[in-house]
Amino acid sequence: MDQPAPTLGTTPLLLIAVGAVALLLLLIMWLRLHAFVALILVSVLTGVATGLPVAELVDTLLDGFGSTLAEVALLVGLGAMLGKLLEVTGGAQVLADSLISRFGERRAPLALGIASLLFGFPIFFDAGFVILLPIVFTVARRFGGSLLLYALPAAGAFAVMHAFVPPHPGPVGAGNLLGADVGLLVIVGLVVGIPTWFLASYLFSRWIGKRIDLPVPALFGRYANDPAPQPGENDEDDGSGSGSTSTVTETTVTTGAPARAPAFGTVVALLLLPLVLILLNTGLNTLATVGAVPEDATWVVSLRLIGETPIALLITLLVAVVVLARERFSRDEVEELLNSSLGPICSIILITGAGGMFGEVLQASGIGTALTESLSALGLPIIVAAFVIALCLRVAQGSATVALLTTAALVAPAVAAAGMSPLDVALVVISIAGGSTALSHVNDSGFWLVGRFLGMDVWTTLRTWTVMETLIGVIGFLIAAGLSLVV
C-alpha cells in the first residue's frame, strides 16, 4: 500500500522513535508484559503519535504483520518439522558425531560455523538457522558449556552470508541499484564476509560463552539438562514442555526393534537438497536474465518453482518423511511427530510477526525519510555515508533488507556521478550491508527469532545477538573501507 506522507518534522519523529523503543523495553523487561502484546501496543501508540491517519493505521499494522509472516512462517514451520525429524531419528546426532570426529571436540563450534557458512550461501537466514538448530543443540548437549559457544557461530555465519553475499535479496537488490557486477560482488562478499564471521561471530562466541551460561532449551523434543541419547535409547519428551511420554519421539520401529540411525551421507544429502534446489532456481534466473534460456518456457518455469525457498523446503521435508521416518514410525506417529514440532514455535512466529509490524509502523511514519535527508547533507565519503545511512535506517525500522535497498537507492546517483570502478562499487554495497546489519534490536524480527529459539530473555539477547550483529556490521564495513583505500 502507498505510505502516507509524514506530518511531523525530523526532530519530533526521531524523539518518538527513541521513545517507542524505550517504552517497548520498559514493558518487556520491567513490567514483564509478553513481547507479542507489548509489540502490538507500542506499534499502535507509535502510529498514533506520528500522525498516521486512523483509517490507515490498522492496515499498516496488518501489512507489517502479514508481510513478515509471509516470509517467516512457512520457512520456520517447515524448518521446524525437518529439524524435529533430524532430531528424533538420530540424524542430527550422526551429523554432529561426524563433524566432531573430523574437527575434534575443541573445534566443535568452528565445525558448526563452517557448516553454516556452506549452507548459508543459498539458504535464507531464517530457514538455515532453524534447520541446523537441532544439530547445534545436539552438539551443545554432548560437550556441555554455554549454548552460546555453539549457536552464535552458526547464527553469525547465516547472518553474514545473508547480508554480504548474493543470491540473497539484500545484496542482489542493492547491487542492481548501484550497477554492481554480481559475480564480483560474490567474490568481494566472501572475501569480506569470512574474516568478518571469524572475528565477529566465532571469536566473540568464545568470549561471551564464558560469561553467560545459557542452557539448551527443549524445543526439539528434549529438555535442556537431559543427556544426549545413546544408540537405541528412547526420547520421552514430546517437545510440548509437559513432560508427557510420546511414542512418536522414540527412535524405534513399531515392533520395538531398535531402528538404525540414518547414514551420514543420507543426512548430508537431505541438508544439501534444498541448497541444490535453490541454486537451481538462482542459476535459471540468471540464465533467463541474460537470454541463455527462454524465460517463459514450461520447463524453466517448473524448475524455478521447485527452487523457490518454501517449495524447496517442502520437497525436502517430504523426502525426509520417506527416508527418515518410514522405517521408524507409523503414519499416525509421523503425523503426531510433525504436529508436535509446531507447538514450541507458535510464540516465536507471532512475536516475529509483531516485530515486523513495529518496523512497518516506523517505516510508514516517515522516520527513515527524515533520517536520510539529514544525513545526505553531511558531505561524508560515499562509502562512509552509505554505512551511516544504512545504520540509521536499520535502527529506525528494523529490516536489514529495507535498509540495504533504501540506502542503495539514495546513494546510487552519487555512485554514478563519481565514476567508481566495479570493485569500488562492490565495496560500497558491502558497506551498506554492514550498516544494515549492525544494531539489531527489538524492532527486528531476527532479534526475536534468535532470542526465542535459544531461550533468551530480551536483556540477554541484547548482550549477545545485538552485540554480535553490531560487530559483524562494523567489522565488515571497516574491511570494505580499508580495501577501498588500498585497491
Secondary structure by P-SEA (a helix, b strand, c coil): cccccccccaaaaaaaaaaaaaaaaaacccccccaaaaaaaaaaaaaaaacccccaaaaaaaaaaaaaaaacaaaaaaaaaaaaaaaaaaaaaaaaaaaaaaccccaaaaaaaaaaaaaaccccaaaaaaaaaaaaaaaaaacccccccccaaaaaaaaaaaccccccaaaaaaaaaacccaaaaaaaaaaacaaaaaaccaaaaaaaaacccccccccccccccccccccccccccccccccccccccccccccccccccccaaaaaaaaaaaaaaaaaaaaaaaaaaacccccccaaaaaaaaaacaaaaaaaaaaaaaaacccccccaaaaaaaaaaaaccaaaaaaaaaaaaaaaaaaaaaaaaaaaaaaaaaccccaaaaaaaaaaaaaaacccaaaaaaaaaaaaaaaaaaacccaaaaaaaaaaaaaaaccccccccaaaaaaaaaacccaaaaaacaaaaaaaaaaaaaaaaaaaaacc
